[in-house]
Amino acid sequence: MACIEIDGVSVAVPVDGMTGAPSDAASKVLLDGVRATLTEPRIAVVGANGSGKSTLLRLLNGLVEPTSGSVRIDGLDTVRDGRAVRQRVGFVFTDPLSQLVMPTGREDVELSLRRRHRNRAERAAAAQAVLDRFGLGALADQSVYELSGGERQLMALAAVLAVDPGVLVLDEPSTLLDLRNRELLRRTLAGLGQQVILSTHDLELALDADRVLVVEGGRIAYDGEPASSVGFYRELCAAPAGIAGPRTTAEGS
């Protein structure tokens, strides 16, 4: 498994339509001084909408850069060594249609393999092997718009895994799935050899993990084994004060 080091990371973005580097007076803090070392095979991140969990995941392959602090994947800095990090860390978005950019799943998997296999025949054979691995061979030449939500999610997953990343990051992968396809996703993830890190509102999916982080207000509010973390999160959600959103620097640290 990879060693992921999140060292004092804060992420702030401009507010009120401002551009450029965020200032202390006019920025929203999405993450605030987060520290964690992630080495377990299966890690889930839970939290309310706006808590910062998606931002945390997007740090792991450089989709988001820290405003301060650093993120390292096996010693590679996500900012300085971005290309090498993205070769190691695959990212699956919530909505597969934002990721499947080609007309068919076959073409999308082949697109993922274009650098690994320059020869067209070799690339086609490698893509077929990936599609067959996930039971998608019969769907490979259908329009991605004709696939069900679960089939699209599985196709997006296949396209990411085609290049065999060591770490797979998924941002709320079950949000758009019905129960049947959610269970298919769970079984698929359980059978992968990659280190899997995912954010989710599905607490059953979180309980499948080895470790669960609870993110609240841009910080890790709890970090532990699944049952205790999920229990903490349930209590947090039930608290009368509710769940606070990200703070702004104008509100104080």
KOLKOLMAR-892324 format. One record per residue: residue number from 1; x, y, z of N, C-alpha, C in turn. Coordinates in pm, whole numbers, plus 32768, in hexadecimal, padded with zeros to 4 digits. Layout:
N
{NUM, {X, Y, Z}, {X, Y, Z}, {X, Y, Z}}
...
***
This chain:
253
{1, {8053, 7F88, 8000}, {8000, 8000, 8000}, {8057, 807E, 8000}}
{2, {8023, 80E6, 7FC6}, {806A, 8165, 7FC3}, {806A, 81A5, 804D}}
{3, {80C9, 81FC, 8062}, {80CB, 8250, 80DA}, {80A7, 82DE, 80B0}}
{4, {8035, 830D, 80DE}, {8004, 8393, 80BB}, {8013, 83EC, 8135}}
{5, {8060, 8456, 8128}, {807B, 84B1, 8198}, {803B, 8539, 817B}}
{6, {7FDD, 855D, 81CF}, {7F9C, 85E1, 81C6}, {7FD1, 8633, 823C}}
{7, {8021, 8696, 821E}, {806F, 86DA, 8285}, {8044, 876C, 8294}}
{8, {7FED, 8786, 82F6}, {7FC5, 880E, 8316}, {7F85, 8857, 82A2}}
{9, {7F2C, 8814, 825B}, {7EF4, 884C, 81DF}, {7E7B, 88A5, 81FC}}
{10, {7E80, 891B, 81C4}, {7E0C, 8975, 81BF}, {7DF0, 8995, 812D}}
{11, {7D70, 89A4, 810E}, {7D47, 89CC, 8088}, {7CE4, 8A3F, 8097}}
{12, {7D01, 8AAE, 8057}, {7CA8, 8B22, 8059}, {7C92, 8B52, 7FCB}}
{13, {7C19, 8B80, 7FB0}, {7BF9, 8BB2, 7F2A}, {7BC0, 8C3E, 7F35}}
{14, {7BD4, 8C91, 7ECE}, {7B9C, 8D19, 7ED2}, {7B04, 8D16, 7ED6}}
{15, {7ACA, 8D7E, 7F11}, {7A39, 8D8E, 7F13}, {7A15, 8E11, 7ECD}}
{16, {7993, 8E23, 7EB5}, {795F, 8E9E, 7E77}, {7998, 8EB6, 7DED}}
{17, {79B3, 8E46, 7DA4}, {79DF, 8E55, 7D1A}, {7A6E, 8E83, 7D0A}}
{18, {7AB9, 8E89, 7D76}, {7B43, 8EB5, 7D6D}, {7B98, 8E4B, 7D2A}}
{19, {7C03, 8E74, 7CE8}, {7C60, 8E18, 7CA7}, {7CE9, 8E2A, 7CE4}}
{20, {7D41, 8DCC, 7CC4}, {7DC9, 8DD4, 7CFA}, {7DD2, 8D8F, 7D7F}}
{21, {7E42, 8DA2, 7DC3}, {7E5A, 8D61, 7E44}, {7DF8, 8D94, 7EAC}}
{22, {7DBE, 8D3B, 7EFC}, {7D5F, 8D68, 7F62}, {7DA3, 8DBB, 7FCD}}
{23, {7D60, 8E24, 7FF9}, {7D95, 8E76, 8066}, {7D53, 8E4A, 80E8}}
{24, {7D8F, 8E71, 8158}, {7D58, 8E4E, 81D9}, {7CCC, 8E88, 81EE}}
{25, {7CAF, 8EF7, 81AC}, {7C32, 8F3D, 81C6}, {7BC0, 8F0C, 816F}}
{26, {7BDE, 8ECB, 80FF}, {7B73, 8EAB, 80A0}, {7B86, 8E21, 8064}}
{27, {7B8F, 8DBB, 80B9}, {7B9B, 8D34, 8086}, {7B4C, 8CD3, 80DD}}
{28, {7B1F, 8C69, 809F}, {7AD8, 8BFF, 80E5}, {7B38, 8B8C, 8100}}
{29, {7B3D, 8B60, 817B}, {7B94, 8AF2, 81A1}, {7B49, 8A6F, 818C}}
{30, {7B7B, 8A1D, 8131}, {7B3F, 899B, 8117}, {7B7C, 892E, 816D}}
{31, {7BFE, 8939, 8185}, {7C44, 88E0, 81E1}, {7C9F, 8934, 8238}}
{32, {7CAF, 890A, 82B5}, {7CF6, 895D, 8316}, {7D58, 8909, 8368}}
{33, {7DD6, 8909, 8340}, {7E3F, 88C8, 838D}, {7E2F, 8831, 839A}}
{34, {7E0A, 87ED, 832F}, {7DF0, 875D, 8334}, {7E74, 870F, 8335}}
{35, {7E7D, 86AF, 8390}, {7EF1, 8656, 8397}, {7EC0, 85C6, 839F}}
{36, {7EFA, 8570, 834D}, {7ED8, 84E1, 8352}, {7F3F, 8494, 8301}}
{37, {7F59, 8419, 832B}, {7FAA, 83BC, 82DE}, {7F51, 8345, 82BE}}
{38, {7F3E, 832A, 823D}, {7EDF, 82C5, 8210}, {7F2B, 8250, 81D2}}
{39, {7F21, 81DC, 820F}, {7F67, 8166, 81DD}, {7F0C, 80EB, 81D1}}
{40, {7E94, 80F1, 8207}, {7E3B, 807D, 8207}, {7E08, 805E, 817A}}
{41, {7DE5, 7FDF, 815E}, {7DB2, 7FBB, 80DA}, {7D2E, 7FFF, 80B5}}
{42, {7CD6, 8013, 8117}, {7C52, 804D, 80FC}, {7C36, 80BB, 8161}}
{43, {7C25, 8136, 812E}, {7C0D, 81A9, 8184}, {7B93, 81F3, 8150}}
{44, {7B35, 8210, 81A8}, {7ABE, 825D, 8183}, {7AC2, 82E5, 81C8}}
{45, {7A89, 8347, 8186}, {7A7F, 83CE, 81BB}, {79EC, 83F5, 81BA}}
{46, {79B6, 8417, 822E}, {792A, 843F, 8237}, {7920, 84CC, 826E}}
{47, {78B1, 850D, 824F}, {789B, 8595, 827E}, {7827, 85D2, 8231}}
{48, {77F3, 863E, 8267}, {7782, 8681, 8227}, {77AD, 86C3, 81A5}}
{49, {774D, 86E5, 8151}, {776B, 8735, 80DB}, {77AD, 87B8, 8107}}
{50, {7819, 87DC, 80C6}, {785F, 8857, 80E9}, {78C1, 8848, 815B}}
{51, {78D3, 87CF, 818F}, {792E, 87BC, 8201}, {79C1, 87C0, 81D8}}
{52, {79DD, 87A6, 8159}, {7A68, 87A5, 812B}, {7A98, 871C, 80FE}}
{53, {7A42, 86B7, 8102}, {7A71, 862F, 80E3}, {7A98, 8621, 8050}}
{54, {7A4D, 865D, 7FF5}, {7A72, 8653, 7F68}, {7AF3, 869F, 7F4C}}
{55, {7B05, 8711, 7F8C}, {7B83, 875B, 7F7E}, {7BF7, 8707, 7FAF}}
{56, {7BE4, 86C3, 801E}, {7C4D, 866D, 8054}, {7C74, 8601, 7FEF}}
{57, {7C12, 85C1, 7FB2}, {7C32, 8559, 7F50}, {7C78, 8593, 7ED5}}
{58, {7C4E, 8608, 7EA9}, {7C88, 8642, 7E30}, {7D19, 866F, 7E45}}
{59, {7D41, 867D, 7EC1}, {7DCE, 8699, 7EDE}, {7E27, 8623, 7EB8}}
{60, {7DF0, 85AB, 7EBB}, {7E43, 8532, 7EB6}, {7E7F, 8518, 7E2D}}
{61, {7E45, 8551, 7DC4}, {7E88, 8544, 7D42}, {7E9F, 85CB, 7CFF}}
{62, {7E9B, 8635, 7D4E}, {7EBE, 86B9, 7D1C}, {7E4F, 8702, 7CD5}}
{63, {7DD4, 86D1, 7CDA}, {7D64, 871E, 7CA1}, {7D50, 87A0, 7CEC}}
{64, {7D6F, 879E, 7D6E}, {7D71, 8816, 7DC1}, {7DFC, 8821, 7DFE}}
{65, {7E33, 8899, 7E00}, {7EB6, 88AF, 7E3D}, {7EA6, 88F2, 7EC4}}
{66, {7EF9, 88CE, 7F25}, {7EEF, 890E, 7FA8}, {7F11, 89A3, 7FA1}}
{67, {7EC9, 89F1, 7FF0}, {7EF1, 8A7D, 8003}, {7F6B, 8A82, 805E}}
{68, {7F70, 8A27, 80BF}, {7FE6, 8A15, 8114}, {7FEE, 8983, 813B}}
{69, {8065, 8958, 8164}, {807B, 88CC, 8183}, {809A, 887D, 8105}}
{70, {80A1, 87F8, 8112}, {80C6, 87A5, 80A0}, {8081, 871E, 80A8}}
{71, {8076, 86E0, 8032}, {8043, 8658, 8027}, {80AA, 8607, 7FDA}}
{72, {80CF, 8593, 800F}, {8132, 853E, 7FCE}, {80FC, 84B0, 7FBF}}
{73, {8112, 8477, 7F4B}, {80ED, 83ED, 7F2D}, {816E, 839F, 7F1B}}
{74, {818E, 8349, 7F7D}, {820E, 8300, 7F7A}, {8282, 8361, 7F63}}
{75, {827D, 83D2, 7FA7}, {82E8, 8434, 7F9F}, {82DD, 8497, 7F2D}}
{76, {8281, 8482, 7ED0}, {8270, 84DD, 7E5F}, {820F, 854C, 7E84}}
{77, {823A, 85C8, 7E72}, {81E7, 863B, 7E91}, {8180, 8651, 7E23}}
{78, {8101, 8663, 7E49}, {8096, 866E, 7DE6}, {80A0, 86EC, 7D90}}
{79, {80E7, 8750, 7DC0}, {80F9, 87CA, 7D71}, {8179, 87C1, 7D1E}}
{80, {81E5, 87A2, 7D5D}, {8267, 879D, 7D18}, {8271, 8726, 7CB9}}
{81, {8237, 86B5, 7CDF}, {8243, 863A, 7C91}, {81BA, 860F, 7C5C}}
{82, {816C, 8670, 7C2F}, {80E1, 8656, 7C0B}, {80CE, 85E8, 7BA5}}
{83, {811E, 85E5, 7B3D}, {810D, 8581, 7AD5}, {8125, 84F4, 7B0A}}
{84, {818E, 84E4, 7B58}, {81AD, 8461, 7B92}, {813F, 8436, 7BF4}}
{85, {8109, 8495, 7C3E}, {809E, 8476, 7C9D}, {8022, 8445, 7C52}}
{86, {7FFF, 8489, 7BE7}, {7F86, 8463, 7B9D}, {7F95, 83DA, 7B59}}
{87, {800F, 83B0, 7B41}, {8024, 8329, 7B0C}, {800D, 82BF, 7B78}}
{88, {801A, 82E6, 7BF5}, {8009, 8289, 7C64}, {7F7C, 828C, 7C9F}}
{89, {7F39, 82FF, 7C91}, {7EB8, 8312, 7CD3}, {7E4C, 8327, 7C6B}}
{90, {7DEE, 82C9, 7C62}, {7D7C, 82D8, 7C08}, {7D07, 8316, 7C52}}
{91, {7CB9, 8368, 7C0D}, {7C4A, 83B1, 7C4C}, {7BCA, 8396, 7C00}}
{92, {7B61, 836E, 7C49}, {7ADD, 8356, 7C0F}, {7A7B, 83BC, 7C48}}
{93, {7A3A, 8407, 7BF1}, {79DE, 8471, 7C1B}, {7954, 8438, 7C3D}}
{94, {7905, 8489, 7C82}, {787E, 8460, 7CA9}, {7829, 843F, 7C2F}}
{95, {782A, 8496, 7BCC}, {77DA, 8483, 7B54}, {7833, 844C, 7AE5}}
{96, {7821, 83CF, 7ABC}, {7879, 8395, 7A57}, {7873, 83DD, 79D1}}
{97, {7804, 8421, 79B4}, {77FC, 8468, 7935}, {785A, 84DF, 792E}}
{98, {788C, 850C, 79A1}, {78F1, 8576, 79A0}, {797B, 853D, 7984}}
{99, {7986, 84B9, 7983}, {7A06, 8475, 7971}, {7A0C, 8428, 78EE}}
{100, {799B, 83F4, 78C0}, {7997, 83A8, 7843}, {7989, 840B, 77D0}}
{101, {79F8, 842A, 7791}, {79FA, 8496, 772E}, {79EA, 8465, 769F}}
{102, {79F4, 83E2, 768A}, {79E7, 83A9, 7604}, {795B, 8372, 75F0}}
{103, {7932, 835B, 7572}, {78A9, 832B, 7559}, {788A, 82A3, 7594}}
{104, {78ED, 8249, 759A}, {78D5, 81C3, 75D0}, {793C, 81A3, 763C}}
{105, {791A, 8140, 768E}, {7976, 8116, 76F6}, {79F8, 80DF, 76BF}}
{106, {79F1, 8094, 7651}, {7A6C, 805E, 7615}, {7ACC, 80CE, 75F0}}
{107, {7A97, 8136, 75B1}, {7AEC, 81A5, 7588}, {7B27, 81EC, 7602}}
{108, {7ADB, 81F3, 766E}, {7B0D, 8235, 76E6}, {7B7E, 81E5, 7725}}
{109, {7B70, 8162, 772B}, {7BDB, 810F, 7763}, {7C56, 8115, 770A}}
{110, {7C42, 8113, 7687}, {7CB4, 811E, 762C}, {7CF9, 81A6, 763A}}
{111, {7CAA, 820E, 7654}, {7CE6, 8292, 7669}, {7D40, 8291, 76E4}}
{112, {7D15, 824D, 774D}, {7D68, 8244, 77C6}, {7DEC, 81FC, 77AA}}
{113, {7DEA, 81A0, 7749}, {7E5E, 814C, 772E}, {7EB8, 8183, 76BF}}
{114, {7E9A, 81FA, 768B}, {7EE0, 8229, 7614}, {7F76, 823D, 762B}}
{115, {7F9F, 8263, 76A4}, {802D, 8277, 76BF}, {8074, 81F4, 76DF}}
{116, {802C, 8197, 771B}, {8068, 8117, 773F}, {8078, 80BD, 76C6}}
{117, {801B, 80C5, 7668}, {801E, 8071, 75F1}, {8013, 80C9, 7575}}
{118, {8084, 80E6, 7538}, {8085, 813B, 74C0}, {804C, 80F1, 7448}}
{119, {8063, 806F, 7443}, {8030, 801E, 73D5}, {7F99, 800C, 73E2}}
{120, {7F50, 8028, 7378}, {7EBE, 8027, 737F}, {7E87, 7F9C, 739E}}
{121, {7EC0, 7F35, 7361}, {7E8E, 7EAD, 7379}, {7EA8, 7E82, 7409}}
{122, {7F1D, 7EA3, 743E}, {7F3C, 7E82, 74C9}, {7EE1, 7ECE, 7528}}
{123, {7EC6, 7F4B, 7507}, {7E6D, 7F9C, 755B}, {7DE0, 7F63, 755C}}
{124, {7DB0, 7F39, 74E8}, {7D2B, 7F00, 74DF}, {7D21, 7E7E, 752E}}
{125, {7D8A, 7E2B, 7527}, {7D8A, 7DAD, 7571}, {7D8E, 7DC6, 7607}}
{126, {7DDE, 7E28, 7632}, {7DE6, 7E49, 76C0}, {7D61, 7E7F, 76F3}}
{127, {7D1F, 7ED3, 76A2}, {7C9D, 7F0A, 76C9}, {7C36, 7E9B, 76D6}}
{128, {7C37, 7E3C, 7678}, {7BD8, 7DCD, 767E}, {7BED, 7D7C, 76FE}}
{129, {7C6A, 7D68, 7725}, {7C87, 7D1C, 779E}, {7C50, 7D64, 7819}}
{130, {7C5C, 7DE8, 781D}, {7C27, 7E36, 788D}, {7B8E, 7E2C, 7891}}
{131, {7B50, 7E3C, 781E}, {7ABE, 7E35, 7816}, {7A8A, 7DAC, 7840}}
{132, {7ACF, 7D44, 7814}, {7AA7, 7CBD, 783A}, {7AB7, 7CA5, 78CF}}
{133, {7B1F, 7CDF, 7908}, {7B38, 7CCF, 7998}, {7AC2, 7D02, 79EA}}
{134, {7A85, 7D6D, 79BD}, {7A15, 7DA8, 7A06}, {798D, 7D7E, 79CF}}
{135, {798D, 7D1C, 7977}, {790F, 7CEC, 7941}, {78C8, 7D4F, 78E8}}
{136, {7916, 7DA4, 78A5}, {78DD, 7E10, 7855}, {78EC, 7DFA, 77C0}}
{137, {791C, 7D86, 7797}, {7934, 7D6E, 770A}, {78B9, 7D82, 76B3}}
{138, {7846, 7D53, 76E2}, {77CB, 7D5E, 7693}, {7798, 7DEE, 7689}}
{139, {77C9, 7E44, 76E2}, {779A, 7ED0, 76E4}, {7800, 7F30, 76A7}}
{140, {7870, 7EFB, 767D}, {78E1, 7F50, 7658}, {78C4, 7FAF, 75E5}}
{141, {786E, 7F85, 7588}, {7858, 7FD7, 7511}, {77D2, 8021, 7513}}
{142, {778E, 801C, 7583}, {7715, 806B, 7593}, {773A, 80FB, 75B5}}
{143, {76E3, 8156, 758F}, {76F5, 81E1, 75BA}, {76F3, 81E6, 7653}}
{144, {7749, 8236, 768D}, {774A, 8241, 771F}, {76C6, 8279, 7753}}
{145, {767B, 82BF, 76FD}, {75FA, 82F7, 7726}, {758D, 828D, 772A}}
{146, {75A8, 8218, 76EF}, {7548, 81AA, 76F2}, {755E, 814D, 7769}}
{147, {75CC, 8160, 77B1}, {75EC, 810B, 7823}, {75A0, 8139, 789F}}
{148, {7587, 80DC, 78FA}, {754B, 8100, 797A}, {75B2, 8149, 79D0}}
{149, {7582, 8185, 7A3D}, {75DE, 81CB, 7A96}, {764D, 8171, 7ACA}}
{150, {7628, 80F7, 7AEF}, {768C, 809A, 7B22}, {76EE, 8070, 7AB7}}
{151, {76BD, 805A, 7A3D}, {7715, 8035, 79CE}, {7775, 80A6, 79AC}}
{152, {7744, 8120, 79AF}, {779D, 8193, 7996}, {7809, 819D, 7A02}}
{153, {77DF, 818A, 7A80}, {7841, 8195, 7AEC}, {78AC, 8129, 7AE0}}
{154, {7881, 80B0, 7ABB}, {78DF, 8042, 7AAA}, {793A, 805C, 7A32}}
{155, {7905, 8097, 79C8}, {7955, 80B6, 7953}, {79BD, 8122, 7974}}
{156, {7995, 8187, 79C0}, {79F4, 81EE, 79EA}, {7A62, 81B2, 7A41}}
{157, {7A3A, 8158, 7A99}, {7A9A, 8114, 7AEE}, {7AFC, 80C2, 7A9B}}
{158, {7AC9, 807C, 7A35}, {7B1F, 802C, 79DF}, {7B83, 8084, 7994}}
{159, {7B55, 80F8, 7966}, {7BAE, 8152, 791C}, {7C20, 8185, 7975}}
{160, {7C02, 819F, 79F4}, {7C69, 81CD, 7A51}, {7CC9, 815B, 7A74}}
{161, {7C92, 80E4, 7A8A}, {7CE4, 8073, 7AB4}, {7D33, 8035, 7A41}}
{162, {7D14, 805C, 79C6}, {7D5A, 8025, 7952}, {7DF1, 803C, 795A}}
{163, {7E19, 80AA, 7998}, {7EA8, 80CA, 79A0}, {7EE5, 809B, 7A23}}
{164, {7E98, 804E, 7A71}, {7EC8, 800B, 7AEA}, {7F07, 806B, 7B50}}
{165, {7EBC, 80D1, 7B7D}, {7EF3, 8129, 7BE5}, {7EFF, 80DD, 7C69}}
{166, {7F5B, 8108, 7CBD}, {7F6A, 80C7, 7D3E}, {7F01, 80F1, 7DA2}}
{167, {7ECA, 816A, 7D8E}, {7E65, 81A2, 7DE9}, {7DEB, 81C8, 7D96}}
{168, {7D76, 81A4, 7DC6}, {7CF8, 81CA, 7D85}, {7CA9, 8223, 7DE4}}
{169, {7C89, 829C, 7DB6}, {7C3D, 82FC, 7E05}, {7BB5, 830E, 7DC3}}
{170, {7B4A, 8301, 7E11}, {7AC2, 830E, 7DDC}, {7A74, 8374, 7E2E}}
{171, {7A3B, 83D5, 7DE9}, {79EF, 843F, 7E2B}, {795B, 841E, 7E25}}
{172, {7923, 83EF, 7E95}, {7895, 83CC, 7EA1}, {7867, 8374, 7E2C}}
{173, {78A4, 82FF, 7E1B}, {7888, 82AD, 7DA5}, {77FD, 826F, 7DA2}}
{174, {77B8, 8264, 7E13}, {7736, 8222, 7E15}, {76C0, 8282, 7E13}}
{175, {76DB, 8305, 7E0C}, {7670, 8369, 7E18}, {7603, 8359, 7DB0}}
{176, {7625, 8339, 7D35}, {75C4, 8333, 7CC8}, {7593, 82A5, 7CAD}}
{177, {75B3, 8246, 7D05}, {7595, 81BA, 7CEB}, {751C, 8188, 7D3A}}
{178, {74CF, 812E, 7CFC}, {7465, 80EB, 7D45}, {74A3, 807A, 7D99}}
{179, {7451, 8034, 7DE5}, {7485, 7FD0, 7E43}, {74D1, 7F61, 7DFB}}
{180, {749B, 7F2E, 7D8C}, {74DD, 7EC2, 7D44}, {7569, 7EEC, 7D16}}
{181, {7571, 7F62, 7CDB}, {75F2, 7F90, 7CA8}, {7651, 7FBA, 7D17}}
{182, {7618, 7FE9, 7D87}, {766E, 8007, 7DF9}, {76B1, 7F89, 7E2D}}
{183, {7665, 7F1D, 7E35}, {769F, 7E9E, 7E63}, {7706, 7E69, 7E01}}
{184, {76EE, 7E7F, 7D7F}, {7750, 7E58, 7D1A}, {77D1, 7EA7, 7D2D}}
{185, {77C3, 7F28, 7D49}, {783A, 7F7B, 7D61}, {7886, 7F49, 7DDB}}
{186, {783F, 7F2A, 7E46}, {7880, 7EF9, 7EC0}, {78D0, 7E7A, 7EA6}}
{187, {7894, 7E1D, 7E5C}, {78DB, 7DA1, 7E3D}, {7954, 7DBA, 7DE6}}
{188, {7946, 7E16, 7D87}, {79B6, 7E35, 7D2F}, {7A2A, 7E72, 7D7B}}
{189, {7A0C, 7ED2, 7DD1}, {7A76, 7F13, 7E1F}, {7AB9, 7EAF, 7E7C}}
{190, {7A6A, 7E55, 7EB6}, {7AA2, 7DF2, 7F13}, {7B06, 7D96, 7ECF}}
{191, {7AF6, 7D82, 7E4B}, {7B4E, 7D26, 7E03}, {7BC9, 7D66, 7DC7}}
{192, {7BDB, 7DE8, 7DD9}, {7C4D, 7E2D, 7D9D}, {7CCC, 7E1E, 7DF0}}
{193, {7D3D, 7E1C, 7DAB}, {7DBD, 7E16, 7DF1}, {7DF3, 7E9E, 7E17}}
{194, {7DB9, 7F09, 7DE1}, {7DE7, 7F91, 7DFD}, {7DC3, 7FBD, 7E8B}}
{195, {7E0F, 801B, 7EBE}, {7DE4, 8065, 7F35}, {7D6F, 80BC, 7F0B}}
{196, {7D00, 80B6, 7F53}, {7C86, 80FE, 7F2E}, {7C65, 8165, 7F99}}
{197, {7C54, 81E1, 7F6F}, {7C2C, 824D, 7FC8}, {7BB1, 828E, 7F8B}}
{198, {7B45, 8293, 7FD7}, {7AC9, 82C9, 7F9F}, {7A80, 8321, 8003}}
{199, {7A39, 8383, 7FCD}, {79DC, 83D1, 801F}, {7951, 839D, 8003}}
{200, {78FB, 83A2, 8068}, {7876, 836A, 8055}, {7814, 839B, 80BF}}
{201, {7794, 83A0, 8097}, {7727, 83B2, 80F6}, {76EA, 832B, 811D}}
{202, {7716, 82C3, 80DA}, {76E2, 823C, 80F0}, {772F, 81FE, 8165}}
{203, {76F3, 81FC, 81DB}, {773A, 81CD, 8251}, {7755, 8137, 824D}}
{204, {7703, 80EB, 8205}, {7721, 805D, 81F4}, {77A1, 804B, 81A3}}
{205, {77B1, 809B, 813D}, {782B, 8097, 80ED}, {78A3, 80C1, 8142}}
{206, {7891, 8124, 8198}, {78FD, 814F, 81F1}, {7926, 80E0, 8251}}
{207, {78C4, 8092, 827E}, {78E1, 8026, 82DC}, {7932, 7FB5, 829D}}
{208, {793B, 7FB2, 8218}, {798E, 7F4F, 81D4}, {7A22, 7F70, 81E0}}
{209, {7A41, 7FEC, 8206}, {7ACC, 801B, 8207}, {7B19, 7FE6, 827F}}
{210, {7B9C, 7FFA, 827C}, {7BF2, 7FDA, 82EE}, {7BFE, 8050, 834E}}
{211, {7BE4, 80C8, 8318}, {7BF4, 8142, 8367}, {7B95, 81AA, 832E}}
{212, {7B5A, 81FA, 8385}, {7AFC, 8260, 8359}, {7B22, 82E6, 8397}}
{213, {7B2C, 834C, 8341}, {7B44, 83D5, 836D}, {7AC0, 8420, 8368}}
{214, {7AA2, 846A, 83D1}, {7A2C, 84C1, 83D4}, {7A5C, 8551, 83C3}}
{215, {7A2E, 8591, 8359}, {7A58, 861A, 833B}, {79E5, 8677, 835E}}
{216, {7A06, 86DF, 83A8}, {79A2, 8740, 83D5}, {79E1, 87CA, 83D7}}
{217, {79A5, 8829, 8391}, {79D8, 88B3, 8391}, {7A67, 88C0, 8363}}
{218, {7A90, 886D, 8302}, {7B15, 8877, 82CA}, {7B82, 8834, 831B}}
{219, {7B5B, 87E9, 8382}, {7BBE, 87A4, 83D6}, {7B96, 8712, 83E6}}
{220, {7BF6, 86BF, 840B}, {7BD7, 8635, 842D}, {7BA8, 8633, 84BD}}
{221, {7B26, 861D, 84CF}, {7AEA, 8620, 8554}, {7AF9, 859C, 859D}}
{222, {7B09, 8530, 8551}, {7B18, 84AB, 858E}, {7B5F, 8452, 852A}}
{223, {7BB4, 83FA, 855D}, {7C03, 83A2, 8508}, {7C12, 831E, 8552}}
{224, {7BD4, 82B4, 851F}, {7BDD, 8237, 8567}, {7BA6, 81C2, 8519}}
{225, {7B8E, 8154, 8561}, {7B57, 80DF, 851F}, {7AC6, 80FC, 84F8}}
{226, {7A91, 80B3, 8494}, {7A12, 80DB, 8458}, {799D, 80EB, 84B8}}
{227, {7985, 808B, 8510}, {790E, 8092, 8564}, {7910, 810C, 85BF}}
{228, {7982, 8129, 85FC}, {7989, 819C, 8656}, {7980, 8220, 8608}}
{229, {79BE, 8225, 8592}, {79B8, 829F, 8542}, {7929, 82BA, 8512}}
{230, {78E6, 8252, 84E2}, {785D, 8263, 84B3}, {7802, 8289, 8528}}
{231, {7818, 824D, 859D}, {77CB, 8271, 8613}, {77DF, 8304, 8636}}
{232, {785C, 8332, 8631}, {7878, 83C0, 864C}, {782F, 8419, 85E8}}
{233, {7833, 83F0, 8568}, {77F2, 8442, 8502}, {775B, 8448, 8514}}
{234, {771F, 83D9, 853C}, {7690, 83D9, 8556}, {766E, 8439, 85C8}}
{235, {76BD, 8438, 8630}, {76A6, 8493, 86A0}, {76B9, 8524, 8675}}
{236, {771D, 853B, 8620}, {7736, 85C1, 85EF}, {76BE, 85F5, 859E}}
{237, {7687, 859D, 854B}, {7614, 85C4, 84FA}, {7598, 85DE, 854E}}
{238, {758E, 8598, 85BF}, {7519, 85A4, 8615}, {7523, 8618, 8678}}
{239, {7599, 8657, 8682}, {75AB, 86C3, 86E1}, {754E, 8738, 86C2}}
{240, {7510, 8777, 8727}, {74B1, 87E4, 870E}, {74EA, 8857, 86BE}}
{241, {756B, 8872, 86D0}, {75A7, 88E4, 868A}, {75B6, 88C9, 85F5}}
{242, {75AA, 884D, 85C9}, {75BA, 882D, 853C}, {764B, 8829, 8515}}
{243, {7662, 881E, 8496}, {76EA, 8813, 8461}, {7710, 8896, 841F}}
{244, {777E, 88CF, 844B}, {77AB, 894F, 8415}, {77EF, 893B, 8390}}
{245, {77E3, 899C, 8336}, {7829, 8998, 82B7}, {78B5, 89CE, 82C6}}
{246, {78FF, 89D7, 8259}, {7986, 8A0C, 825F}, {7988, 8A9A, 8293}}
{247, {79EE, 8AB9, 82E5}, {79FB, 8B41, 831A}, {7A40, 8B9A, 82B3}}
{248, {7A33, 8C1A, 82C4}, {7A82, 8C76, 8274}, {7AEC, 8CB4, 82CD}}
{249, {7B58, 8CDE, 828E}, {7BC3, 8D1B, 82DE}, {7B95, 8D9A, 8321}}
{250, {7B31, 8DD9, 82E7}, {7AFD, 8E54, 8324}, {7AB9, 8E38, 83A9}}
{251, {7A8F, 8DB6, 83BC}, {7A4A, 8D91, 8438}, {7AAD, 8D6C, 84A6}}
{252, {7B2B, 8D67, 8483}, {7B8F, 8D43, 84E6}, {7BB7, 8CB3, 84DB}}
{253, {7C2C, 8C92, 850F}, {7C61, 8C0A, 8507}, {7C3D, 8BBD, 8583}}
***
